[in-house]
Amino acid sequence: LLQEQYSVAILSRGYKRTTKGFLLANEESTIQKIGDEPLQYIKKFKKIKVAVDEKRTRGIKKLIKKFPDIDVILLDDAFQHRYVKPGLSILLTDFHKLYVNDYPIPSGNLREFRSGAKRADIIIITKTLKVLSPITRRRLTGLIKPKKHQELYFSYIEHGIFTPLPGIEFTPQKEKYNTILLITGIANPYPLEAFLKRNCEELVMLNYPDHHQFTLKDIDKIIETYNDIFSKNKIIITTEKDAMRLLKPEFFNTIKDLPFCYIPIEIKLHKEDEIKFNEQIIKYVKKNRKNT
């Protein structure tokens, strides 16, 4: 939305990276140096700057010093980060696991009490159905009960086509596969599972923890599971984020002859929400960008 008109930077912690301090990402960056999500950003969005720093205040200062023309900095996963007060906060809540029905750790999955949601300027209910009925919209609005200063929007996932991992020479078929082996290391794989079940007769899954760092032992397990599948019409699918962690050079010779693909995704807002959301973001950036 912003990259064509503004100078944009993303600042992330770089979760599970092996490095420390401030690092600016580039095309040569590895998952070990910057983490899986920043690597995904730099590969998908060529016109933006991506940096990692476990200390956000330091990271922001270094970005501004290095790039004085930056208009806007997006903080990735920073709703609980109190050392920086953002100008605009967006809170995401899963359609299947609304925060209003959840509890803080260890009783639930929340990082803080639900009352903290009042800090959000925008709340987005994610992973809804592609067709969202007015009744469902009203029911969810009634559950969230947004404050007067908050806007509530609804989004869904648009899955792309099967795409071979870089370096793998394989052309996926357009017809359904008999069997799909799904490899995931993300928090919530169920939307992808539901999508793939419509594209095959049998779905076999190997689920790993979120941000899982794949090892050669894991690769051996994947190959063993794939070889044990009786069907000849089969394929291995992973997520776009997991693909970042599977692109290690030491894995390539082992997987290069396999039909190994990932599925790119887009997050889309429902039509009426997209127009209003885009207007709200653009209006905010125009008014508050650093170089106004």
Backbone as CSV, one residue per row, in Angstrom:
resi,resn,N_x,N_y,N_z,CA_x,CA_y,CA_z,C_x,C_y,C_z
1,LEU,0.826,-1.210,0.000,0.000,0.000,0.000,0.862,1.263,0.000
2,LEU,1.958,1.258,0.757,2.739,2.475,0.966,4.001,2.564,0.105
3,GLN,4.505,1.427,-0.363,5.855,1.414,-0.921,6.028,2.223,-2.209
4,GLU,4.963,2.427,-2.965,5.095,3.174,-4.216,5.212,4.676,-3.980
5,GLN,4.625,5.153,-2.885,4.535,6.595,-2.664,5.446,7.095,-1.542
6,TYR,5.839,6.200,-0.652,6.605,6.622,0.514,7.867,5.780,0.679
7,SER,8.818,6.329,1.423,10.014,5.577,1.804,9.680,4.801,3.075
8,VAL,9.665,3.473,2.972,9.166,2.612,4.050,10.267,1.695,4.577
9,ALA,10.289,1.523,5.891,11.196,0.557,6.518,10.408,-0.333,7.471
10,ILE,10.810,-1.601,7.548,10.250,-2.524,8.538,11.343,-2.823,9.555
11,LEU,10.990,-2.738,10.828,11.930,-3.081,11.893,11.378,-4.261,12.678
12,SER,12.173,-5.329,12.785,11.771,-6.555,13.466,12.832,-6.938,14.500
13,ARG,12.448,-7.779,15.452,13.432,-8.346,16.381,14.397,-9.283,15.663
14,GLY,13.848,-9.982,14.666,14.625,-11.039,14.033,14.613,-12.281,14.908
15,TYR,13.394,-12.753,15.187,13.206,-13.855,16.133,14.003,-15.098,15.732
16,LYS,14.727,-15.661,16.702,15.532,-16.885,16.550,16.744,-16.725,15.628
17,ARG,17.144,-15.501,15.324,18.389,-15.312,14.574,19.581,-15.595,15.493
18,THR,20.723,-15.849,14.904,21.907,-16.172,15.698,22.784,-14.941,15.933
19,THR,22.388,-13.799,15.380,23.167,-12.566,15.511,22.563,-11.662,16.586
20,LYS,23.286,-10.601,16.922,22.817,-9.617,17.901,22.941,-8.209,17.322
21,GLY,22.185,-7.292,17.906,22.309,-5.892,17.527,21.576,-5.533,16.252
22,PHE,21.915,-4.374,15.711,21.247,-3.842,14.518,21.862,-4.434,13.252
23,LEU,21.008,-4.925,12.363,21.463,-5.425,11.065,20.484,-4.977,9.994
24,LEU,21.027,-4.503,8.890,20.191,-4.137,7.743,20.161,-5.321,6.790
25,ALA,18.969,-5.739,6.394,18.824,-6.913,5.520,19.105,-6.545,4.071
26,ASN,19.569,-7.545,3.308,19.728,-7.391,1.865,19.484,-8.737,1.200
27,GLU,19.628,-8.794,-0.106,19.331,-10.024,-0.857,20.231,-11.191,-0.461
28,GLU,21.407,-10.877,0.093,22.344,-11.929,0.505,22.124,-12.378,1.951
29,SER,21.212,-11.732,2.664,20.963,-12.077,4.067,20.462,-13.509,4.186
30,THR,20.796,-14.136,5.298,20.360,-15.505,5.551,19.403,-15.527,6.733
31,ILE,18.702,-16.635,6.858,17.770,-16.802,7.958,18.492,-16.780,9.302
32,GLN,19.746,-17.287,9.320,20.518,-17.288,10.556,20.850,-15.859,10.999
33,LYS,21.069,-14.969,10.045,21.471,-13.603,10.376,20.307,-12.693,10.740
34,ILE,19.141,-12.879,10.075,18.044,-11.924,10.305,16.719,-12.569,10.732
35,GLY,16.585,-13.899,10.617,15.317,-14.542,10.978,14.442,-14.781,9.757
36,ASP,13.431,-15.667,9.918,12.635,-16.092,8.764,11.706,-15.015,8.211
37,GLU,11.016,-14.275,9.093,10.054,-13.290,8.593,10.739,-12.090,7.921
38,PRO,11.803,-11.505,8.515,12.510,-10.432,7.796,13.059,-10.893,6.447
39,LEU,13.522,-12.149,6.376,14.014,-12.678,5.099,12.874,-12.737,4.081
40,GLN,11.693,-13.096,4.546,10.526,-13.146,3.668,10.176,-11.730,3.176
41,TYR,10.248,-10.752,4.070,9.949,-9.359,3.679,10.896,-8.881,2.579
42,ILE,12.194,-9.101,2.781,13.181,-8.559,1.844,13.067,-9.231,0.481
43,LYS,12.625,-10.477,0.446,12.475,-11.191,-0.824,11.171,-10.793,-1.533
44,LYS,10.136,-10.442,-0.767,8.832,-10.127,-1.376,8.697,-8.650,-1.759
45,PHE,9.312,-7.773,-0.952,9.100,-6.338,-1.155,10.434,-5.656,-1.433
46,LYS,10.723,-5.465,-2.711,12.037,-4.997,-3.143,12.266,-3.512,-2.870
47,LYS,11.197,-2.747,-2.678,11.363,-1.297,-2.580,11.453,-0.789,-1.143
48,ILE,11.369,-1.686,-0.172,11.405,-1.242,1.216,12.702,-1.660,1.887
49,LYS,13.026,-0.992,2.982,14.198,-1.338,3.777,13.744,-2.252,4.919
50,VAL,14.545,-3.250,5.229,14.227,-4.187,6.307,15.420,-4.247,7.256
51,ALA,15.166,-4.071,8.545,16.233,-4.124,9.540,15.776,-4.944,10.732
52,VAL,16.739,-5.471,11.472,16.444,-6.196,12.707,17.253,-5.593,13.848
53,ASP,16.635,-5.551,15.011,17.316,-5.116,16.235,16.439,-5.522,17.407
54,GLU,17.026,-6.228,18.373,16.237,-6.639,19.539,15.851,-5.440,20.406
55,LYS,16.566,-4.319,20.246,16.217,-3.075,20.949,15.598,-2.116,19.939
56,ARG,14.284,-1.987,20.001,13.571,-1.222,18.958,13.987,0.254,18.934
57,THR,14.170,0.840,20.126,14.530,2.266,20.153,15.853,2.501,19.431
58,ARG,16.822,1.625,19.673,18.113,1.735,18.987,17.942,1.507,17.489
59,GLY,17.134,0.510,17.133,16.911,0.210,15.725,16.289,1.379,14.977
60,ILE,15.326,2.041,15.610,14.669,3.196,14.986,15.676,4.321,14.769
61,LYS,16.479,4.610,15.796,17.475,5.691,15.684,18.485,5.400,14.566
62,LYS,18.920,4.147,14.486,19.907,3.787,13.468,19.311,3.871,12.058
63,LEU,18.039,3.456,11.924,17.379,3.542,10.614,17.266,4.997,10.160
64,ILE,16.856,5.865,11.077,16.668,7.279,10.722,18.008,7.936,10.401
65,LYS,19.048,7.564,11.153,20.373,8.127,10.902,20.912,7.673,9.542
66,LYS,20.690,6.388,9.232,21.199,5.820,7.981,20.373,6.271,6.779
67,PHE,19.056,6.433,6.996,18.154,6.826,5.894,17.295,8.014,6.351
68,PRO,17.838,9.227,6.288,17.098,10.408,6.771,15.789,10.658,6.018
69,ASP,15.651,10.047,4.827,14.449,10.292,4.019,13.296,9.349,4.356
70,ILE,13.455,8.470,5.335,12.381,7.518,5.676,11.121,8.269,6.101
71,ASP,9.993,7.884,5.538,8.702,8.495,5.877,7.991,7.745,6.999
72,VAL,8.110,6.409,6.979,7.332,5.606,7.930,8.111,4.335,8.286
73,ILE,8.052,3.966,9.571,8.665,2.721,10.030,7.562,1.813,10.557
74,LEU,7.510,0.598,10.014,6.548,-0.402,10.475,7.245,-1.298,11.492
75,LEU,6.676,-1.384,12.686,7.217,-2.265,13.721,6.496,-3.604,13.643
76,ASP,7.256,-4.651,13.450,6.690,-5.993,13.311,6.507,-6.622,14.684
77,ASP,5.263,-7.008,15.006,4.966,-7.720,16.247,5.448,-6.927,17.464
78,ALA,4.890,-5.729,17.640,5.379,-4.842,18.706,4.263,-4.312,19.606
79,PHE,3.123,-4.991,19.641,1.997,-4.456,20.411,2.311,-4.402,21.910
80,GLN,3.136,-5.349,22.395,3.495,-5.361,23.808,4.811,-4.636,24.091
81,HIS,5.393,-4.022,23.077,6.687,-3.357,23.269,6.436,-1.950,23.806
82,ARG,6.800,-1.698,25.062,6.427,-0.441,25.716,7.492,0.652,25.633
83,TYR,8.702,0.335,25.143,9.743,1.360,25.068,9.500,2.326,23.916
84,VAL,8.672,1.901,22.969,8.308,2.761,21.844,6.798,2.922,21.837
85,LYS,6.337,4.158,21.759,4.895,4.395,21.639,4.592,4.700,20.174
86,PRO,3.980,3.755,19.467,3.702,3.977,18.046,2.579,4.991,17.843
87,GLY,2.590,5.601,16.666,1.524,6.542,16.353,0.231,5.841,15.993
88,LEU,0.339,4.618,15.474,-0.836,3.843,15.061,-0.590,2.375,15.386
89,SER,-1.511,1.779,16.138,-1.363,0.370,16.524,-2.459,-0.477,15.881
90,ILE,-2.039,-1.602,15.303,-2.970,-2.548,14.682,-2.906,-3.864,15.444
91,LEU,-4.063,-4.305,15.927,-4.158,-5.559,16.680,-4.855,-6.607,15.814
92,LEU,-4.202,-7.771,15.646,-4.789,-8.871,14.882,-5.352,-9.914,15.827
93,THR,-6.514,-10.443,15.493,-7.091,-11.529,16.286,-7.684,-12.563,15.336
94,ASP,-7.374,-13.822,15.592,-7.760,-14.932,14.723,-9.263,-15.204,14.825
95,PHE,-9.924,-15.307,13.683,-11.359,-15.606,13.611,-11.737,-16.822,14.458
96,HIS,-10.847,-17.832,14.485,-11.129,-19.063,15.219,-10.681,-18.989,16.676
97,LYS,-9.908,-17.950,17.028,-9.379,-17.826,18.401,-9.399,-16.368,18.829
98,LEU,-10.583,-15.789,18.889,-10.703,-14.374,19.240,-10.122,-14.100,20.624
99,TYR,-9.432,-12.970,20.761,-8.808,-12.656,22.050,-9.833,-12.480,23.165
100,VAL,-11.059,-12.120,22.793,-12.088,-11.919,23.823,-12.496,-13.234,24.483
101,ASN,-12.160,-14.358,23.843,-12.470,-15.679,24.406,-11.229,-16.371,24.959
102,ASP,-10.126,-15.634,25.032,-8.857,-16.240,25.431,-8.396,-15.663,26.771
103,TYR,-7.316,-16.249,27.309,-6.766,-15.848,28.603,-5.254,-15.696,28.488
104,PRO,-4.642,-14.939,29.408,-3.179,-14.798,29.362,-2.477,-16.124,29.640
105,ILE,-1.252,-16.228,29.151,-0.398,-17.383,29.454,-0.235,-17.484,30.978
106,PRO,-0.305,-18.668,31.614,-0.307,-19.998,30.999,-1.706,-20.586,30.781
107,SER,-2.740,-19.869,31.205,-4.099,-20.413,31.037,-4.537,-20.392,29.579
108,GLY,-4.020,-19.431,28.815,-4.370,-19.315,27.403,-3.165,-18.915,26.598
109,ASN,-3.399,-18.183,25.486,-2.300,-17.808,24.585,-1.990,-16.317,24.575
110,LEU,-2.743,-15.527,25.347,-2.539,-14.079,25.316,-1.264,-13.680,26.052
111,ARG,-0.590,-12.659,25.534,0.630,-12.159,26.175,0.318,-11.149,27.274
112,GLU,-0.896,-10.651,27.301,-1.322,-9.717,28.340,-2.831,-9.837,28.500
113,PHE,-3.379,-9.114,29.478,-4.824,-9.174,29.700,-5.574,-8.539,28.531
114,ARG,-6.806,-9.015,28.327,-7.612,-8.541,27.192,-7.784,-7.023,27.187
115,SER,-7.782,-6.428,28.393,-8.002,-4.984,28.494,-6.956,-4.185,27.722
116,GLY,-5.798,-4.816,27.454,-4.758,-4.135,26.690,-5.180,-3.819,25.269
117,ALA,-6.245,-4.465,24.791,-6.726,-4.226,23.422,-7.177,-2.778,23.225
118,LYS,-7.445,-2.084,24.315,-7.908,-0.698,24.179,-6.838,0.219,23.569
119,ARG,-5.575,-0.221,23.589,-4.505,0.591,22.991,-4.548,0.565,21.467
120,ALA,-5.259,-0.383,20.894,-5.289,-0.518,19.434,-6.127,0.580,18.790
121,ASP,-5.627,1.099,17.676,-6.411,2.030,16.858,-7.243,1.263,15.841
122,ILE,-6.693,0.114,15.415,-7.352,-0.746,14.432,-7.330,-2.178,14.959
123,ILE,-8.457,-2.874,14.842,-8.520,-4.301,15.161,-8.917,-5.031,13.879
124,ILE,-8.159,-6.053,13.528,-8.485,-6.844,12.334,-8.753,-8.285,12.747
125,ILE,-9.932,-8.787,12.410,-10.236,-10.203,12.609,-9.740,-10.937,11.364
126,THR,-8.739,-11.793,11.552,-8.074,-12.453,10.428,-8.645,-13.846,10.176
127,LYS,-8.298,-14.373,9.006,-8.639,-15.754,8.623,-10.151,-16.018,8.618
128,THR,-10.937,-15.005,8.253,-12.374,-15.213,8.106,-12.614,-15.958,6.790
129,LEU,-13.860,-16.352,6.554,-14.230,-16.969,5.284,-14.187,-15.914,4.175
130,LYS,-13.983,-16.366,2.947,-13.941,-15.419,1.831,-15.268,-14.692,1.652
131,VAL,-16.351,-15.399,1.937,-17.676,-14.781,1.894,-18.118,-14.558,3.334
132,LEU,-18.179,-13.298,3.723,-18.517,-12.942,5.102,-19.935,-12.354,5.133
133,SER,-20.851,-13.072,5.763,-22.247,-12.628,5.782,-22.431,-11.456,6.744
134,PRO,-23.409,-10.603,6.494,-23.703,-9.492,7.412,-24.011,-9.978,8.823
135,ILE,-24.641,-11.148,8.937,-24.963,-11.702,10.265,-23.679,-12.029,11.028
136,THR,-22.727,-12.673,10.348,-21.444,-13.010,10.979,-20.689,-11.744,11.365
137,ARG,-20.705,-10.758,10.487,-20.032,-9.480,10.759,-20.609,-8.825,12.018
138,ARG,-21.942,-8.814,12.124,-22.581,-8.205,13.296,-22.264,-8.993,14.565
139,ARG,-22.256,-10.330,14.441,-21.967,-11.170,15.613,-20.555,-10.934,16.127
140,LEU,-19.599,-10.871,15.212,-18.212,-10.655,15.606,-17.997,-9.250,16.172
141,THR,-18.659,-8.270,15.582,-18.564,-6.900,16.095,-19.101,-6.839,17.520
142,GLY,-20.189,-7.576,17.762,-20.769,-7.623,19.103,-19.854,-8.285,20.112
143,LEU,-19.065,-9.255,19.664,-18.119,-9.928,20.563,-16.909,-9.044,20.867
144,ILE,-16.392,-8.364,19.841,-15.209,-7.520,20.027,-15.547,-6.230,20.777
145,LYS,-16.715,-5.678,20.493,-17.138,-4.412,21.113,-16.056,-3.324,20.978
146,PRO,-15.727,-2.923,19.751,-14.681,-1.909,19.578,-15.031,-0.593,20.260
147,LYS,-14.012,0.083,20.797,-14.200,1.390,21.433,-14.466,2.448,20.362
148,LYS,-14.850,3.628,20.813,-15.178,4.708,19.878,-13.987,5.098,19.000
149,HIS,-12.772,4.971,19.543,-11.588,5.387,18.785,-11.063,4.264,17.884
150,GLN,-11.735,3.103,17.885,-11.224,1.947,17.152,-12.044,1.623,15.906
151,GLU,-11.326,1.202,14.861,-11.971,0.702,13.650,-11.792,-0.812,13.614
152,LEU,-12.851,-1.532,13.219,-12.802,-2.993,13.131,-12.904,-3.418,11.672
153,TYR,-11.938,-4.250,11.218,-11.927,-4.744,9.851,-11.834,-6.274,9.849
154,PHE,-12.118,-6.855,8.683,-12.135,-8.318,8.541,-11.281,-8.717,7.344
155,SER,-10.405,-9.713,7.539,-9.527,-10.147,6.449,-9.625,-11.655,6.233
156,TYR,-9.132,-12.096,5.078,-9.090,-13.529,4.764,-7.803,-13.826,4.010
157,ILE,-7.469,-15.107,3.883,-6.251,-15.525,3.193,-6.572,-15.928,1.760
158,GLU,-5.800,-15.408,0.836,-5.891,-15.809,-0.571,-4.658,-16.652,-0.880
159,HIS,-4.865,-17.952,-1.140,-3.744,-18.834,-1.433,-3.361,-18.742,-2.909
160,GLY,-2.050,-18.736,-3.158,-1.557,-18.695,-4.528,-1.402,-20.093,-5.108
161,ILE,-0.633,-20.191,-6.167,-0.432,-21.479,-6.840,0.806,-22.183,-6.273
162,PHE,0.852,-23.495,-6.430,2.015,-24.262,-5.988,3.257,-23.740,-6.721
163,THR,4.268,-23.354,-5.963,5.478,-22.758,-6.533,6.712,-23.540,-6.086
164,PRO,7.492,-24.089,-7.033,8.681,-24.867,-6.632,9.653,-24.039,-5.805
165,LEU,10.298,-24.660,-4.813,11.353,-23.992,-4.068,12.439,-23.556,-5.038
166,PRO,13.063,-22.395,-4.805,14.110,-21.909,-5.715,15.184,-22.961,-5.953
167,GLY,15.507,-23.176,-7.231,16.535,-24.144,-7.592,15.991,-25.519,-7.934
168,ILE,14.721,-25.770,-7.584,14.121,-27.075,-7.870,13.392,-27.002,-9.210
169,GLU,13.794,-27.854,-10.141,13.178,-27.862,-11.471,12.015,-28.847,-11.479
170,PHE,10.841,-28.312,-11.286,9.638,-29.135,-11.196,8.451,-28.276,-11.586
171,THR,7.564,-28.833,-12.406,6.360,-28.106,-12.822,5.134,-28.766,-12.195
172,PRO,4.501,-28.106,-11.238,3.312,-28.694,-10.604,2.179,-28.864,-11.607
173,GLN,1.396,-29.921,-11.436,0.255,-30.142,-12.323,-0.919,-29.282,-11.882
174,LYS,-1.818,-29.025,-12.794,-2.989,-28.199,-12.475,-4.118,-29.027,-11.861
175,GLU,-4.097,-30.324,-12.110,-5.146,-31.188,-11.568,-4.874,-31.493,-10.092
176,LYS,-5.881,-32.102,-9.455,-5.709,-32.500,-8.059,-4.644,-33.581,-7.926
177,TYR,-3.921,-33.530,-6.838,-2.982,-34.599,-6.514,-3.702,-35.650,-5.663
178,ASN,-3.266,-36.895,-5.812,-3.831,-37.935,-4.945,-3.442,-37.682,-3.493
179,THR,-2.139,-37.403,-3.294,-1.647,-37.201,-1.932,-0.743,-35.979,-1.862
180,ILE,-0.956,-35.178,-0.834,-0.089,-34.032,-0.552,0.543,-34.246,0.817
181,LEU,1.874,-34.119,0.878,2.588,-34.128,2.149,2.823,-32.672,2.540
182,LEU,2.217,-32.259,3.644,2.309,-30.864,4.089,3.321,-30.740,5.226
183,ILE,4.295,-29.837,5.046,5.320,-29.573,6.052,5.096,-28.167,6.605
184,THR,4.850,-28.037,7.908,4.629,-26.704,8.476,5.410,-26.523,9.771
185,GLY,5.878,-25.284,9.962,6.489,-24.873,11.217,5.979,-23.494,11.566
186,ILE,4.641,-23.364,11.547,3.987,-22.086,11.840,2.965,-22.304,12.957
187,ALA,2.488,-21.198,13.532,1.602,-21.299,14.698,0.236,-21.898,14.345
188,ASN,-0.346,-21.470,13.226,-1.711,-21.885,12.884,-1.793,-22.397,11.449
189,PRO,-1.535,-23.676,11.227,-1.558,-24.198,9.860,-2.948,-24.564,9.342
190,TYR,-3.986,-24.448,10.184,-5.292,-24.995,9.794,-5.912,-24.355,8.547
191,PRO,-5.742,-23.020,8.257,-6.315,-22.515,7.002,-5.690,-23.174,5.773
192,LEU,-4.378,-23.427,5.855,-3.700,-24.088,4.743,-4.146,-25.543,4.629
193,GLU,-4.313,-26.204,5.761,-4.796,-27.588,5.753,-6.161,-27.669,5.065
194,ALA,-7.054,-26.750,5.428,-8.402,-26.744,4.845,-8.340,-26.501,3.341
195,PHE,-7.459,-25.595,2.916,-7.308,-25.293,1.489,-6.795,-26.513,0.728
196,LEU,-5.771,-27.175,1.276,-5.157,-28.308,0.579,-6.076,-29.519,0.515
197,LYS,-6.915,-29.690,1.520,-7.837,-30.831,1.525,-8.793,-30.779,0.333
198,ARG,-8.994,-29.575,-0.190,-9.850,-29.424,-1.373,-9.074,-29.709,-2.662
199,ASN,-7.739,-29.859,-2.535,-6.900,-30.054,-3.726,-6.220,-31.415,-3.778
200,CYS,-6.696,-32.349,-2.951,-6.112,-33.686,-2.973,-7.112,-34.679,-2.381
201,GLU,-6.803,-35.952,-2.515,-7.641,-36.999,-1.923,-7.159,-37.366,-0.522
202,GLU,-5.837,-37.192,-0.288,-5.269,-37.517,1.024,-4.242,-36.453,1.404
203,LEU,-4.340,-35.969,2.647,-3.381,-34.986,3.149,-2.599,-35.610,4.303
204,VAL,-1.295,-35.709,4.123,-0.399,-36.220,5.170,0.354,-35.025,5.736
205,MET,0.450,-34.924,7.070,1.028,-33.722,7.667,2.211,-34.035,8.572
206,LEU,3.220,-33.204,8.478,4.320,-33.180,9.440,4.359,-31.770,10.010
207,ASN,3.865,-31.610,11.231,3.777,-30.285,11.849,4.900,-30.094,12.862
208,TYR,5.613,-28.990,12.743,6.684,-28.640,13.670,6.305,-27.352,14.407
209,PRO,6.984,-27.033,15.506,6.673,-25.793,16.251,6.912,-24.542,15.405
210,ASP,6.296,-23.444,15.819,6.444,-22.169,15.123,7.923,-21.764,15.080
211,HIS,8.370,-21.262,13.935,9.760,-20.821,13.707,10.762,-21.970,13.829
212,HIS,10.322,-23.198,13.634,11.199,-24.359,13.783,12.399,-24.276,12.839
213,GLN,13.587,-24.495,13.384,14.810,-24.510,12.570,15.045,-25.943,12.083
214,PHE,14.808,-26.168,10.804,14.911,-27.520,10.249,16.352,-28.020,10.275
215,THR,16.494,-29.326,10.513,17.801,-29.974,10.560,17.860,-31.046,9.471
216,LEU,19.042,-31.593,9.247,19.186,-32.686,8.282,18.369,-33.899,8.712
217,LYS,18.243,-34.087,10.028,17.412,-35.185,10.548,15.954,-34.974,10.146
218,ASP,15.489,-33.712,10.203,14.116,-33.396,9.775,13.949,-33.673,8.279
219,ILE,14.948,-33.293,7.499,14.887,-33.521,6.056,14.801,-35.017,5.757
220,ASP,15.589,-35.812,6.495,15.532,-37.266,6.324,14.139,-37.798,6.641
221,LYS,13.508,-37.237,7.687,12.151,-37.654,8.079,11.147,-37.289,6.994
222,ILE,11.295,-36.097,6.412,10.406,-35.666,5.322,10.523,-36.614,4.129
223,ILE,11.756,-36.927,3.762,11.985,-37.818,2.610,11.438,-39.217,2.895
224,GLU,11.660,-39.703,4.106,11.157,-41.025,4.483,9.629,-41.073,4.419
225,THR,8.988,-40.018,4.941,7.521,-39.953,4.918,7.013,-39.883,3.482
226,TYR,7.680,-39.096,2.648,7.292,-38.968,1.240,7.419,-40.318,0.525
227,ASN,8.524,-41.012,0.756,8.754,-42.309,0.091,7.774,-43.380,0.554
228,ASP,7.268,-43.239,1.786,6.318,-44.223,2.327,4.899,-44.035,1.787
229,ILE,4.663,-42.895,1.125,3.338,-42.648,0.542,3.186,-43.516,-0.698
230,PHE,2.165,-44.343,-0.726,1.988,-45.339,-1.786,1.701,-44.708,-3.146
231,SER,0.945,-43.622,-3.154,0.528,-42.999,-4.412,1.724,-42.482,-5.218
232,LYS,1.633,-42.605,-6.546,2.658,-42.037,-7.420,2.377,-40.562,-7.706
233,ASN,1.111,-40.178,-7.620,0.704,-38.800,-7.906,0.729,-38.009,-6.595
234,LYS,1.931,-37.589,-6.197,2.091,-36.962,-4.889,3.033,-35.770,-4.982
235,ILE,2.962,-34.902,-3.972,3.746,-33.664,-3.965,4.003,-33.267,-2.512
236,ILE,5.098,-32.516,-2.290,5.392,-31.974,-0.958,5.107,-30.477,-0.987
237,ILE,4.336,-30.017,-0.025,3.962,-28.602,0.058,4.400,-28.049,1.411
238,THR,4.902,-26.819,1.410,5.196,-26.120,2.657,4.702,-24.683,2.542
239,THR,4.806,-23.935,3.625,4.362,-22.543,3.602,5.486,-21.656,3.081
240,GLU,5.122,-20.455,2.716,6.114,-19.502,2.219,7.139,-19.178,3.304
241,LYS,6.673,-19.060,4.549,7.583,-18.749,5.657,8.516,-19.918,5.949
242,ASP,7.973,-21.149,5.932,8.815,-22.319,6.165,9.835,-22.498,5.049
243,ALA,9.470,-22.091,3.832,10.404,-22.210,2.707,11.694,-21.453,2.988
244,MET,11.581,-20.317,3.717,12.771,-19.539,4.059,13.747,-20.369,4.886
245,ARG,13.185,-21.247,5.750,14.021,-22.056,6.643,14.467,-23.372,6.000
246,LEU,13.919,-23.675,4.841,14.290,-24.903,4.132,15.285,-24.640,3.003
247,LEU,15.632,-23.371,2.822,16.531,-23.000,1.724,17.991,-22.981,2.157
248,LYS,18.337,-23.761,3.160,19.735,-23.834,3.588,20.541,-24.591,2.530
249,PRO,21.742,-24.124,2.207,22.563,-24.794,1.179,22.812,-26.273,1.475
250,GLU,22.945,-26.605,2.771,23.239,-28.000,3.116,22.064,-28.942,2.859
251,PHE,20.865,-28.371,2.633,19.688,-29.205,2.345,19.512,-29.463,0.851
252,PHE,20.079,-28.587,0.028,19.680,-28.549,-1.381,19.900,-29.865,-2.118
253,ASN,21.089,-30.452,-1.983,21.364,-31.691,-2.721,20.428,-32.825,-2.322
254,THR,19.921,-32.756,-1.086,19.038,-33.810,-0.588,17.623,-33.668,-1.137
255,ILE,17.173,-32.431,-1.366,15.771,-32.216,-1.758,15.596,-31.795,-3.213
256,LYS,16.713,-31.553,-3.948,16.602,-30.941,-5.285,15.823,-31.781,-6.299
257,ASP,15.742,-33.098,-6.084,15.028,-33.959,-7.033,13.597,-34.270,-6.587
258,LEU,13.170,-33.656,-5.490,11.815,-33.890,-4.978,10.844,-32.848,-5.541
259,PRO,9.546,-33.195,-5.650,8.534,-32.211,-6.065,8.158,-31.329,-4.862
260,PHE,9.062,-30.436,-4.491,8.952,-29.657,-3.249,8.500,-28.239,-3.596
261,CYS,7.310,-27.859,-3.128,6.736,-26.546,-3.461,6.292,-25.805,-2.206
262,TYR,6.119,-24.500,-2.355,5.490,-23.700,-1.304,4.276,-22.990,-1.897
263,ILE,3.428,-22.495,-1.016,2.247,-21.754,-1.469,2.349,-20.307,-0.996
264,PRO,2.538,-19.361,-1.918,2.512,-17.948,-1.510,1.089,-17.561,-1.104
265,ILE,0.993,-16.659,-0.141,-0.334,-16.203,0.280,-0.412,-14.681,0.240
266,GLU,-1.620,-14.188,0.131,-1.901,-12.759,0.281,-2.959,-12.604,1.353
267,ILE,-2.809,-11.570,2.152,-3.845,-11.244,3.126,-4.725,-10.179,2.494
268,LYS,-6.005,-10.464,2.373,-6.921,-9.518,1.728,-8.034,-9.115,2.689
269,LEU,-8.354,-7.844,2.645,-9.504,-7.346,3.409,-10.745,-7.468,2.544
270,HIS,-11.872,-7.717,3.166,-13.123,-7.746,2.416,-13.364,-6.372,1.784
271,LYS,-14.021,-6.377,0.654,-14.053,-5.216,-0.235,-14.360,-3.890,0.475
272,GLU,-15.439,-3.868,1.268,-15.811,-2.619,1.932,-14.776,-2.213,2.980
273,ASP,-14.114,-3.226,3.584,-13.091,-2.948,4.587,-11.812,-2.432,3.944
274,GLU,-11.449,-2.991,2.790,-10.197,-2.619,2.135,-10.166,-1.127,1.803
275,ILE,-11.253,-0.617,1.260,-11.314,0.797,0.888,-11.131,1.685,2.113
276,LYS,-11.864,1.364,3.175,-11.826,2.183,4.391,-10.470,2.078,5.094
277,PHE,-9.926,0.846,5.154,-8.632,0.624,5.786,-7.535,1.396,5.059
278,ASN,-7.495,1.258,3.723,-6.474,1.957,2.933,-6.546,3.464,3.138
279,GLU,-7.758,3.992,3.160,-7.947,5.431,3.365,-7.428,5.850,4.738
280,GLN,-7.704,5.032,5.757,-7.267,5.361,7.115,-5.741,5.371,7.225
281,ILE,-5.093,4.362,6.625,-3.634,4.273,6.685,-2.987,5.439,5.927
282,ILE,-3.450,5.682,4.701,-2.875,6.764,3.890,-3.054,8.115,4.582
283,LYS,-4.224,8.346,5.135,-4.500,9.608,5.831,-3.550,9.782,7.011
284,TYR,-3.342,8.700,7.763,-2.441,8.772,8.916,-1.009,9.076,8.476
285,VAL,-0.533,8.370,7.452,0.851,8.546,7.010,1.061,9.941,6.425
286,LYS,0.108,10.412,5.646,0.216,11.758,5.078,0.361,12.808,6.172
287,LYS,-0.393,12.637,7.241,-0.424,13.622,8.313,0.800,13.521,9.228
288,ASN,1.324,12.287,9.393,2.327,12.072,10.439,3.695,11.627,9.954
289,ARG,3.893,11.471,8.648,5.185,10.978,8.180,6.300,11.925,8.627
290,LYS,7.465,11.352,8.834,8.595,12.077,9.424,8.956,13.327,8.629
291,ASN,8.860,13.258,7.313,9.334,14.362,6.477,8.211,15.295,6.015
292,THR,7.116,15.342,6.788,6.028,16.250,6.451,6.533,17.690,6.475
